[in-house]
Each structure stands twice: as C-alpha cells, then as structure tokens.
Amino acid sequence: MSKSEIIAELPKLSAADRSEIWESLWRLEDSIGPTAAERLILDEAQAAYNTKPEDAAPWEEVHARLLAGE
C-alpha cells in the first residue's frame, strides 16, 4: 500500500483506530530520538543556558509569547 493510499484511508477509520495509529507513530518517533541536527540545537541551547541561566524564561512566559505569535 502506498503512502497516499494509507493517508486516503485514515479518515475512514474510527477515532479509536486513528488514536492507536497516532500512539504507535509517536512511540516509533520517540524511540528514534533526536537527529544529529536536533541534538546539536539542544546541546547549543543547553550550553547557552549553562553559561547564562539568568537569560532563561519560565515556560509560562515562553508559551504566552508563542501563542501571541512572537
């Protein structure tokens, strides 16, 4: 079955079946872990925090800025 055929079949599934597929895909992605590029970004962010933690913002502030489109 091709990817386009799979995608076309998804709306025909029950919500429970789609949820099960979503959870399976999430577990698969989670087991792979970050890519080398993502790991580099995470390592750079951690190093920046370690160097100057006072520049960090609490999650609530970051979340509010994201919701505001900043």
N, C-alpha and C positions, 0 to 999 in steps of 0.2 A: 504494500500500500504506500502510495506516495505521500509526501508531506501535505500537499494541497488536498488530497483525499481525506487525510486524517483531520485537517482543520475544518473541512466541509462537514464532517460527521460530528464534530464537537457540539454544535447547537442542538443536535438531535438527542443527546444524552440527557439523563436526569441530572438534577443538581447534585445529587449524592455521587453519581458516577464522575461528574466533572470535578467535584471536590477530591475524590480519590485520585484522579489523574493529577490534579494540581499538587496534592501532597506527595505523590510519587516523584513528580518532576522536581519539586523543592528539595526532597531528600537527596535526589541524584545530584543536583547542583551543589547542595551543601556538602556532600561527601567529596566533591572535587576540590573545593576550597578556592581561594583567590588565585587568579592568574599571576604570572610574574609581574606584569604591568600593575595590576591591582595591589600586589604585595609591595611594590616599590612605592606607590602612593601612600599606602598605610604606614610603611616604615618612615617615609619623609614626614608624614603628619605626626607620628609618634616622636620623632626626633625634634620637630619644632615645638611640640608640647613640652618635652623634657628640657629643652633649652629655655623656654619662656612660658611656663604654665599660666602666668597671670594674663596672657593674651587669650586664653581659652574662654569660651562662653558656655553657660549651662544649656542643657538640651532644650529646656523650655524656650529660651531666647532664640536658639538656632531654629527650632521648629516654627516659632512665630514668624521669623524672618523668611523661612521657606514658604509658609502659607501666604505671606504678603508679596511674594514674588521677588524678593531681594536677591 
